[in-house]
């Protein structure tokens, strides 16, 4: 999942500052190179929240961000070019509590093999995970559900968004099994559920 772009000449030296939040969304010209530059810029700093939806970050940027800050808590990389490898790197982060990867269809390729081990062995602090519209196929969703039925997998997880993945429509039994095993985990797989309608 190559994010493309040369970063648009991004140069940041903010790692030593007290910057805790950075919102740079809808800058597709940044690409993977820009994401890597930003990760280098915040390395070792106090950044806790990064909003970078629509910035065309790919797996390189995702991996760099995962390794750049022990303080990063909230990360939005929606509508980008992150694949399964980058998503897995982010899930392994010990600090992330909210990860939004909505509309990253490249995640779907290799999702089962990459995401499940990352969830099982990482994601200890993760409370919210958005994998909506990530082109997850049935085997990937079945594998995710099987892993999440175990309360030791992503133990802090409270919300899992899967809407926009067509395969989920035929897997209601598997999704309901996760809900039954973990009543505190809200699993949303239809658009109506995300808007607060009653789940079936």
Protein Blocks (a to p, Z undefined) as FASTA:
>chain_A
ZZgjjhlopacdfklmmbfbdcfehilknommlmmmmmmmmgoiabfbdcfehklpafkl
mmmmmmmpckbmbdcfehiabdfklmmmmmmpmkbmbdcfehilklmnoplmmmmmmmmm
gomlbmbdcfehklpafklmmmmmmmmmpmkgoklbmbdcfehiaklmmmmmmmmmmmmm
mmmlccdfbfklmnopacZZ
